[in-house]
Amino acid sequence: MTAPDGQLGELAERIRALGTDPSARELAESLWLARHVGRPALGPATPELSPLDPDDPEETGEFRIDYTPPAWYTENAGTGRRGDARSGDPVRLHAERPAPGPIPVPTTAGPDADAVRVRVPTATALPQPLVLQRALRPLQHYHPPVRTPALLLDEQATAEQAAETHLVLPVLRAVTRREARLRLLMDVSTSTGVWDTALGELRQICAGLGAFREVTAHYLREDEDGRLMAATSRDGVRASRGAEQLRDPTGRQLTLVLSDCAGPLWRSGRMQRLLHHWSEAAPVAVVQPLPQRMWRRTHLPALPGTLRRREGLGARLDFASADGGTPAGAAPVPVLSLSRTALGAWARLLAGSTGLALPAPAAWVSAGHPAAPPRATPRETDAETLVRAFRRSASRQAVQLAVSFSAVPLTLPVMQLVQRAMQPRSGPTVLAEVLLSGLLERAGDEGWYDFRPGVRETLLRLLPLGDAQLILKHCGDYVERHFGRRARNFPALALAGLGGPRAELPDDGGTEAVPDAFAVVSSLVAGRFGASVPVVRQETYHLVHAEKDAPWARWAAHLLASHGKEVALRRFDGGAGELRELVRGAGDAGSPHRTVLFLGSWHADFRLVNPLRGLAKSGDDRFDAVSVVRPVPFSWVAELERVTPLWDTTESEAGGRLLDLLGVERRDAAGDGPDFPGPTLRVVDGVPDPPKDLSVRDELLEAARESLTAYGVCTLTGGPGTGKTALAAQYARHHASAYDVVWWVRSGSAEQRRERLANLGVEFGIPSRGDVADRLAELRQVLRTTALRWLIVFDDCDDSDELAGQVFDGGHVLILGRPPKRWSERAPVLRLEPLGVSQERTRTPVEPGRVEGALARVYGRLEGAYTGFFIAPGLLVSTVRLVRPPYVDGEQNMVTVVTEDGRRHRGDLLRVLGQVALFRVPQARGTPCLWITDAPDVRPDDVVLCGTTRMMNEPPVRLCPARGEGEPGSDTMRLVGDLPGGGVGEPVLSARDGSVVGMVTGPPIDRKSGGKAVRIEVLRKLCDLDAESSQLWHDIVREHDRYHARRTVSGAVRPMPWQRELYGLFAELPPPAGPGQVWRRMASAGEPTGDHPPRSWRDGAGLEYARGGTVAVVHYAARVWAHLADRARVSGARQRLQQWIRQQQTLRGLSEPGATDCELTVEIRPDRSGGYTYELSLLQGEGILYSEHASSPVPMDRLFTVVREALWSAAHRVQGNTRVVYRLLDELLWELPVERWTAEAVPDLAWSVDVRRLRGGRDPGSDPAP
């Protein structure tokens, strides 16, 4: 099958956006029509209008849609078979009215990523639709109570009258048209899903009747706030609005509700009250698909009686029940079956004359309709009793249909297909009898059912051989039609075993996955008649998880799906009974699935009781448990013999552990999918708060970072009062995002310090009891092998400290005091001098005089004024309180911005993100701008609130120190401190560098209570809305960085020179396509967690600086440079970036001027998984200057990109001529163009390339390849 291109997918999405799913025929007809309809003339792009331009269509009242068609539409615009119309010719059929914005085409990876979703023919739900349509024909004579004649302009008469009277007055002629409208409704519940097909067919029948001006279908459901909402789609996404708005007071609208009246809306009485409200204005009726003998058991019991038409228009009906009772204040609602008699009687009543009376059932509804009492729990009965009771009470057709269903998987399309084949004259009422008989229960997947235990086998004994052969034939045709001829067609195999046509499995077992139910049921049917079917089932993995662990389950599902496995997600809400039910059956030998339980934080709720006792037995090979958080000590998890941790490692290692646990062979990388949620351990313990009035110099922090990065250890020495503890505390908080664990070992006795360090093992799952020496030895082993990033700070050490003298590898160790003997040669020493006058008590880097220009007062159409601040030329951030919904650009959401110089400017709303509103102020492009932070979120952190006072005898800008708290990575931030009132919309600045980190959203009630703020990173979520909003965010970042690059002093902070220069260069480059491109350029393991992933190149540089200092930033910029090697249109900007990188390498000593006469070896080997690994070594004599290797297998299509970046990193460590030796296996000698790799990676250096054979291992003495 050929994968569709983006054009076909976009066409299907545009048709679907109109409210209907296109079928394959409708899609093909649209493509045919497009060939015969010329394209509209595409005029030049409209220049941007100034805010107060008199030609602005908003000012003149003219309505206009600016639309830029996609690139594929404008290519070859003059070509086409019959579409060669001249640009000036009019084009009809609405081709000149495209949508105002691009329709996004789904690009999600998965098994359906190479297909376009269309409707396919299925079995009909309503028998004899033409008979039902004829029964409804009397509705063509229905007259609404309010009739407004339609008036159309008579052009000929208007022209003649103007010629005679010299006055141009329109002449209108009355025309007749249909006034009545029909609205079909269905309530959304678990039981009404089977009637979707019937609703669609009923809509087609009524639309083809010719009696209504409009026929629409809506679904009713409750939203999160408990309101009744109506939408045109079952999921509630399309055109959702309040159900009360569907009431038509003019009486033109007829309402038909198709429902089994058994859902929660009927149980609560809300649906009955809504029907009473609608019936006061227009006719309402309920179409009941259940058989009449079951109506009294629903929540809308119908009574036999007589319906009589009242006098006058509007078709008001009176009802006289057979028992003669009429409830006070109740209104009758006709209840109709899907039959010719019932629908015809209702149509004749609405269109007939006054006094017409017909026997028909109806139900009473009232304005205060009560809720139904709770239902009794049904008793458990065996299969024989259930089948016997069903055969006694059900109709003959229903019994025969249930017996036929025993030979097929119970999914709605298959059941409808069997019903049309075996019971062609039966309707949905017969299917409803079977579904509600108590023989069936819902399966785990949506739309699937299954018989209760033992029922299928009991019914199969009643199935004749001839019926079984016919059913298997239709089921086999269904599999071939829906899954293709290469699918595993087990019904056809079972039919062959029963004497039908011969059928075989494909040679490869079938390339298209078919649900296991077809194989299982086919085997049972064949076994019933003594035949056998080779059952080849794809094992299904059930991933059982809690709601909080859903990211882990989605990541694991994508990993298993990329390895060809079928996966089903099973979520539970925390109850022990529900958990036991989901896991039940996992250990049975005949179980069709394998269960994987994700142990998250919820397991602590069952600390004393094992909810899986007796289900997940020790050694069970069909049940596995993985932990995604650190297990609570002494919990029931210890009773599970096999628990695989995923929370303490990287994505590649966690994926390998999961695949090995399930016995799945590792393959190539899974590709783009859900983000890896781990590692989940996050511990920052014992770190003291740094003094608020002491500012640590940035060069000391960077020196400590460089020492830890290079050697893994750093010692801070100095006398009392030199700031060792303050420097270490500031470093731990500033670089908290670079570590998963930060552990501070305080001063004290030797026993206390040993116990303190041993307690760190508890965070890694090491028991807290036992000998301290054994616990420390186990801790050293864990720290050496874990993939988590950790930092241990030993406070107040001396050279005799035995605890700190024990070497801990695998992370970073910071020692305060004199280094122990074991560290003396390895640990660099950073000596701190006594604090001088200049550095003793420094002030905050925020300067009021330089902040004032970036602030503004913003006045909206609502009451009050708020503060705002500029983040880029002409772009202002303020509070959402200034605007009102709908949040669209318009006169109602225009604001007035008063800048520091007193000038007033117009501001137009661009976007709203939660509590943040973004405005464009074109006339204030010269206003100073604040610096958007590029540092990671390391809360709690010191911040400064900055606002305007506008009070006499006070400075114009008010600075208020505070502390920002909250979960790092979240949108909201709590402000703690002695805060003044007011200040909504004020910027929140970092106390470290003065960059803007947030905006005040809620002032404190008094000066002692905490305020609320939102992180500035929330603006990155523009990239999650649509393509236009994503481009807006990248434009903001580009203008912001260009602005600061042109200034040596900018905003409220003086950015470091490398920030202004590098970010200015990044602004000239194409932005990354997503967070994945930024993460792959970063050297740190793992991916940042939280709600604000990096969206621009500057975000990645800020993360690298926090983790590795300026050296890491230079390496990151080099990787960005190498990533853009193939972009010809950015060659100039890329060259300037390369010059900056070389300049920084020279300034920071990253280049080795004496590295000459070197040899660079690159060894490439194939991996068992199908990828490739490489090892790169830069040799000078007997020493190794630089080495790099692949951390995981690399696919062939990415091998050049990865090796090119490694070559570039090695090339900038040498000077002069260098020889490159590639060692390759025989099968790779002619496949890999390594000579071109070297030339493209470092085109400006002199290289000699030598390619050698590699036979099974290193062979440096082999001859060069010919």
Secondary structure, DSSP 4 states (H G I P E B T S, - for coil): -PPP-HHHHHHHHHHHHTT-PPBHHHHHHHHHHHHHSPPPP--PPPPPPPTT-TT-HHHHT---------HHHHTTTT--SS----TTS---TTTT---SSPPPPP---STTTTS---B-----SSS-HHHHHHHTGGGGG---S----EEEE-HHHHHHHHHHHS-----EEEE-----EEEEEEE-STTGGGGHHHHHHHHHHHHTTS--SEEEEEEEEE-TTS-EEEESSTTS-SS-EEGGGG--TTS-EEEEEE--S-SHHHHTTHHHHHHHHHHTTS-EEEEE-S-GGGGGGSSS--B-EEEEE-SSTT--EEEEETT----TTEEEEEEEESSHHHHHHHHHHHHS-TT-EEE--EEEEETTPPPPPPPPPPPP--HHHHHHHHHHHS-HHHHHHHHHHTTS-EEHHHHHHHHHHH-TT--HHHHHHHHTSSSEEE-SSTTEEEEPTTHHHHHHTT--HHHHHHHHHHHHHHHHHHH-TTB--HHHHHHHHTTSS-----TTS-SB---HHHHHHHHHHHHHTT-------PPEEEEEEEGGGHHHHHHHHHHHHHTT-EEEEEEE-S-HHHHHHHHTTTTSTT-SEEEEEEE-GGGGGGSSS-TTTTTS-TT-TTEEEEESSPPPTTSGGGGSS-EEE-TTS-HHHHHHHHHHHHTPPP-S---S-SPP------EEESPPPPPTT----HHHHHHHHHHHHHHSEEEEE--TTS-HHHHHHHHHHHTGGG-SEEEEE-SS-HHHHHHHHHTHHHHTT--S-S-HHHHHHHHHHHHHH--S-EEEEEEEE-TT-HHHHS---SSEEEEEESPPGGGTTTS-EEEPPPP-TTTSSPPPS--HHHHGGGEEEEE-SSSSEEEEEEEETTEEEEEGGG--SS--SSGGG-EEEE-TTS-EEEEEEEEEETTEEEEE-GGGTTS--PPBP-S---SSEEEEEEEE---TTS-SEEEEEEEEES-TT-SEEEEESSPPS--TT-EEEETTT--EEEEEEE--SSTTS-EEEEEGGGGGGGGGT-HHHHHHHHHHHHHHHHHHHT-SSBTTB---HHHHHHHHHHTTSPPPSSHHHHHHH--SSS---SS----SHHHHHHHHHHHHHHHHHHHHHHHHHHHTTT-GGGHHHHHHHHHHHHHHHHHTT-S-TT--SEEEEEEEEE-TTS-EEEEEEEEETTEEEEEEE-SS-B-HHHHHHHHHHHHHHHHTT--S-EEEEEEE-GGGTTT--HHHHHHHH-TTS-EEEEEEE--SS--TTSPBP-
